[in-house]
């Protein structure tokens, strides 16, 4: 035997295979003599060879070899011999033949496979020795098994007519081994075709050539391999039936009116599952005397005259009733006063492009219908245009809630609502005032009729990107920077009477050592004098649901430093912050520049990123096409900046943007392009994968993060481009952007950047800016600002509206209820549903236990606390 360099012993056959010369003295033993003299025997024959294997998670796999006759067996992996100490060997002699059987196993770990970097997969084979020579087994590959989370293509819901074709596409997630696909209908497996053989599968797609009513349901594509099982999004399939007329009935006997009738029913077939109703009339009439009978005309005209008189009397009665109600002579206002601006209506849908999911228990014969709540003309019981010139309801000193009604008692002075800014000698500031970065405030972005995405001159790094201005008076109003998620609510009565302030908001994109979770917003002018706080709404990108952040509101001082105003989780009398999933509502007393800044508590803290892919042809190369991928904070303002830049470049959005969570684990963000058709397109070498550092993404920057992929088609006949763009954080989430687009100008399909129909409206003044009618708001404030014996005060109002975390702040206000309602207005600015407020007032009416208020402070205390911030 010879000593092997690894410390074990190998036979001379192994040494010979390794290229080591076998000493003569070693070959003279019994085995050596057998080789020299050709002792009879056979070459090893494998009874069991190693098979391909997959490593699941971190569990090692075993490779096994068994051969006969065999003096020794060793494994060789990736061209290298496996050390003898890693082999587990068993040997026994076949009693019938006297030949030696040997079995050897080795373990292969996940680390070994990951550390191997070769042109092919990790592989192993075994070599067996006998007296006559060696034999090699087959190669067995070892791969790490996985199955990605996201489907490359989810099935989409559809509506098809009876006997039509149902096609549901499914492309499972990438995986090793390749995932097997099965379909579920209403959570039950589809194991076999229908009885008539109408169901078939093309690849992973589900195809039903002739749809039946029982084919309606919720379909799910399920992909699985040895690692995991994934479910696609559920697709609702509706098989509908259009109605058809049955045969006409026989004509009826001729009546006294000289007419006969016949009818038919829409039952051949009956419309089902949202199918179209029958066209035409169900009842037909005919003059049964050939037009010679005229006796029925008198009865006809008499009936028409009676109907006209009845309608006129009804109109007069309704008019008199509404006129009496408009004078508010009755002291009872129904709770519908809060919801009168919105009404619900139902209608039957027919083959909509995006159907609702069908409940698995729904019977085929049921009618599919949907209910929508749509904003109607918002009014305070009378027409809004007349309200500007007429007095509203007198403010009442008390309000009680009983059951489903809101009752008000008492009388007071009339109030008026402003709808336009009037030129007044006390308008401040008298001229456009520059902000702290030298930009004129008199400019308004996005006036009606102006294209928000038109090419613009790029701003310098020190200039703000978006702004809006409006003049507000005593009636207050709302200022909005379109498509940014930023708005400012100036409450009614916040500005003194006979005074108008030109108010502005400016948005800045900050960067630096701080982790900015929102854009910086400046509102002013600096000398703005208000008697109550304004409500500013700011969109943010923090994933706050898990509680992994400490979020703070900070204000920029005159020396451009950021100082803390308040922590969102702490109580303060200087400011109030209400943090929601995607935005934050802040009550402020002093103008300035504010921003939300985050401090991660652990590595699970995450920011939401919005991923978008744009494309455009290369100007200097007719065969070239450029894909640009953006990774920006998931705020409307950040994506607005991307959209403005892409519109100026002539780019188009190739797929709906996607959101992903970027965690604070210090790992980078990788963007790669995959599945480019090599026969049709080429891409620049070494550009298929690009990377952003952790600091670039985490801390943010003034400019959107962008990477570009330059592709070139091989000929002008190649007009279609399909590929995948994978965006992945190392040891984090991954998102796939699927690109299917035409690069020919005439075939462009542009995905719209925005869908808001009113995205150019920047301001509303007077009562039009508020959801709560001014008269109702005044009564609620007058009622709850004064504590009563039953404890129905502003603290109970805050509790029912779920804003009772920092009651000290409201206690410092002159009218706590009015400030609470301003915060409610800011929360519900995007929806007109007043039901939540009405429900809260109804719940308060049922409260019986007394409450007493123990919170008190002064406005001077709040102002002194705020001025300490500089």
Residue, then its C-alpha position, 0 to 999 in steps of 0.5 A: x500500500x502507498x501513502x496518499x497525500x491526504x493522510x489515507x491509504x489507496x490501492x495501487x490501482x488508484x495510484x495508477x489512475x492518478x498517474x503515480x508510478x506503482x513500485x515493483x515491490x508493491x506489484x509483487x504481492x498476490x494482487x500484483x502477481x494476478x495483474x502480471x500473470x492475467x489471473x482470470x476474472x471480470x471487470x467491475x459491473x455496476x449494480x447501482x449507479x449514482x442518480x441526479x439529486x436535488x438539495x432542499x434547503x440545507x439538507x445534504x444528499x447521499x450518492x450511492x454506488x454498488x459494483x461486483x466484483x470490486x476491490x475498491x470504489x472511489x467517487x470523483x466530483x468535478x474532476x477531483x477525487x473525493x478524500x477516502x475519509x468521506x467514503x462510507x464503504x460496505x463489502x460482502x462476498x456473493x456465496x454463489x459466485x464468490x465475487x466481492x460486492x462493494x457499496x460506497x456512499x458519500x454526502x454532498x452538502x449545499x455549501x459544496x455546491x454553492x462554492x463550485x463555479x464551473x461551466x456545468x452543474x456540480x457532478x460526481x461519478x464513481x470508479x470501481x477496481x477489480x483484478x482486471x481493471x476499472x469501470x466508471x459509472x454514469x455522471x450524476x448532477x447535484x443541483x440546489x432546488x428552489x421555487x421562486x414566489x412570483x408567477x411569471x404570468x397569472x391567469x386573468x378573469x374572463x367572461x365568455x358566452x355559452x359554448x364559447x372558448x375559455x383560455x386561462x394562461x399560466x406561467x409558473x415561477x422559475x424553479x429547479x426542478x421545473x414546477x409541475x402545474x395543476x388547476x383548482x376550480x373553487x379550491x377543488x382539483x381539476x383531475x380529469x377532463x369533462x365528460x364530453x372531453x371539452x377540457x384540454x391543457x396547452x402547456x400550462x394553460x387551461x383551455x375549455x373549448x365549449x364553455x358550459x354554465x357549470x364552468x363558471x367559478x374561481x380558477x387557481x393555478x398551482x405550481x409545486x416541486x420538491x421545495x414548495x407549492x405556490x398559488x397564483x392569483x385567482x381568476x373569476x370565470x363567468x359563463x353568461x347566457x344572452x337572452x332569446x325570445x320564445x314564440x309569440x302567443x296567439x292573438x287575444x280576442x278583439x276588445x272593446x277598445x278595438x285592439x287585440x294583443x299577443x305576448x312573448x317571453x325572454x326564455x329561449x334561453x333565459x338570460x343568466x350570469x349577466x347576459x344581455x336581455x332580449x331586444x324588442x318588445x314583449x307585448x304587441x298590440x294591433x287594431x283588429x278592425x283594420x282601422x275602422x274602430x274609433x270608439x276607444x279614442x275618447x277613453x284614451x284622451x280622457x285618460x291622458x288628461x287625467x294623468x296630466x292633471x295628477x302630475x301637475x298637482x304632485x309637482x305643486x305639492x312637492x315644491x311647496x313641501x321643499x320650500x317649507x323645509x328650506x326655511x328650517x322651520x322644523x328643529x329636526x335634521x335627519x342624519x342624511x344631512x351628513x350623507x346627502x352629498x352621496x347616494x348609492x345605486x345598483x345596476x346590473x353589469x354585463x361582461x365587464x372587463x374586470x369581473x368580481x370574484x365569484x363566490x364558490x357557493x354561487x348558483x349558476x342561475x343567480x344574477x351578478x350585480x354590483x353596488x357603487x357609491x358615486x359622488x353626486x353634487x355636494x350640497x348643504x340642503x340648497x344649491x351651492x351657487x345660491x348658498x354664496x348669496x344666502x344665509x345658512x342655518x343659524x348656529x345652534x347652541x346644542x346638538x343631540x343624537x337620537x337613534x338615526x336622527x341628528x337634532x339641533x336646537x336654538x338660533x344664532x347669527x348667519x354665516x356665509x361661504x366664499x367661493x372665489x378669492x376677492x381682491x382686498x386691500x388686506x391681501x398678504x403678501x402684497x407681492x410674490x414672496x421668494x421662499x428660502x431657496x430663492x424661487x418666486x411663490x406666485x407661480x402655480x403648477x398645473x392650472x386647468x388645461x395645462x399638460x402636467x407631463x409636458x417637457x420641462x426644463x430640468x430644475x437645478x439641484x437646489x430648486x424645488x420641483x413642484x409648487x401650488x399657490x392660492x389666496x384664502x380668506x376667512x372661509x378657508x380652503x384646500x391647497x393641493x399639489x397635483x399628483x404628489x399626495x401633498x395637500x394643505x387644509x386651511x380651516x374655516x375661520x382660521x384667517x381673520x375676517x376681511x383678510x386674505x393671505x396668498x398661501x403656497x406650498x413648495x415640495x423639495x427632494x432632500x438627501x443627506x445623512x437623514x433617512x427621509x421617508x417623505x419629500x420636504x414640504x414648505x408652506x407659507x408665507x412665513x408671516x401667516x397668522x392663523x387662529x387655529x392649526x392647518x392640516x397638512x397631508x404628506x405621503x411617505x414610503x415607510x412600511x409602518x405596519x410592523x413597528x420597525x421604525x421611529x418616525x419623527x417630524x422635523x423642521x428646517x431651521x434658518x441655518x439649514x439644519x433639521x431639528x425634531x418637532x415631535x416623534x409620531x409615537x409621543x405626545x406633544x402640545x406643539x404638534x399632532x401627527x396621525x401616521x397612516x399606512x401611506x400618508x401622514x396628517x400633521x396639524x401645524x401652527x407655524x409655517x416652515x419646511x417640514x419632512x418625515x424622517x425615519x430611524x430604523x429600530x432593526x434590520x427588518x425596517x423597510x421602505x416601499x419602492x416603486x419599480x417602473x420600466x420605460x422604453x424608447x427607440x434610440x435616436x441615433x440608431x434605427x435598430x436600437x431600443x433602450x429600456x430604463x428601469x427606475x427604483x424610487x420611493x413609493x410616493x406619488x411625488x417621486x413617481x411624478x418626477x420620473x413621469x415628467x422626465x420620461x415624457x420629455x424623453x419620449x419614453x412610454x411606460x411598458x408595464x404597470x409599476x410594482x411595489x417592493x419592500x427594501x429592508x435595512x439589512x445593508x445589502x444592495x439592490x440588483x437589476x437584471x434583464x433576462x430572457x432576451x430573444x438571442x436570435x432577434x436581439x443583442x445587448x451590450x456585453x457586461x450590462x445584463x446585471x446592474x447594481x445600486x448600493x444600499x446607501x443609494x437606495x436607503x438614504x435616497x437622492x435628489x435624482x431618481x435611481x435609474x439603470x438603462x439597458x441598450x438593446x439592438x435588433x438584428x433586422x427591421x423585421x423584428x418589431x416585438x420585444x419580450x423579456x423579463x426585468x428582475x429587481x432583487x435585493x440581496x437576501x431580500x424580496x424580488x419583483x419581476x417586470x414582464x415586458x411585451x412591447x412593440x418597437x415600431x412607432x405606429x404600433x405603440x401602446x402607451x400605458x397612461x402615467x396617471x388616471x386621475x380625472x382632476x389632477x390639474x385642480x390645485x385649490x378649492x376655497x370656501x365650503x366647496x373644499x370641505x366635506x362637512x357642511x359649515x352649518x353642521x360643523x358649527x353645531x358639532x363644535x358648539x355642542x362638544x366644546x362644552x362638557x355636559x353632565x353625560x360626558x358627551x364632550x370633545x374627548x368622546x368625539x375624538x375617541x369615536x373618530x379614532x384620533x384620541x392618542x394625543x388628547x393634550x394637543x386638542x385640550x390646548x385649542x380654543x375649539x378642540x372639536x373644530x380641530x378634530x373635525x379638521x383632522x377628519x377632513x384631512x383623513x377623508x379628502x379622497x372620499x366623500x363618505x360621511x357615514x363614518x362621522x354620522x355613525x360616530x355621532x350616533x354612537x355618542x348619542x347612545x353613551x350613558x356613562x358620565x365623563x369629565x375632562x381633566x386636560x387643560x393647557x394654554x396656547x402660550x404653553x404650546x407656542x413656547x414649546x414650539x419656539x424652543x425648536x429655533 
